[in-house]
Amino acid sequence: MAVVLADSSGELTALRQAAGIYPPRLREAVVTGLWEANSILGGARKAAPRGDSGYVAGCLFRAVLLCAHALHAPAGRWVVNEKGAVATAGRLPGVPAGFSKDVDAVFAAPDGGADALSGALDAAAVGRAD
């Protein structure tokens, strides 16, 4: 966490206080925007039979980050770096049991083959709310 060492005008302190508040409208928008994850996974399903592992992996990454943000938002927690976002989401109250473990399993699955890619997409869809 950053510590303000000097702030004679008070500007940095005010910004830090404002950033400490997670806006309710943003919280709602992030959770409502989770529909995008389903859309992305739907698009990835079209690439999986062709063995397009790069595209599928990119779609999985985007969908997982959308979910991680949507899990942090109700807790009023900012995600300022994608590194560790899944792990921190997995420790939040009310998060589905095994979230981080399930995400790890999804990313361990794609080997470039059409069947493995389809399997990874199936695993990503398990337990999702429509």
Secondary structure, 3 states (H helix, E strand, C coil): CCCCCCCCCCHHHHHHHHHCCCCHHHHHHHHHCCHHHHHHHHHHHHHHHHCCHHHHHHHHHHHHHHHHHHHHHHHCCCCCCCCCHHHHHHCCCCCCCCHHHHHHHHHHCCCCCHHHHHHHHHHHHCCCCC
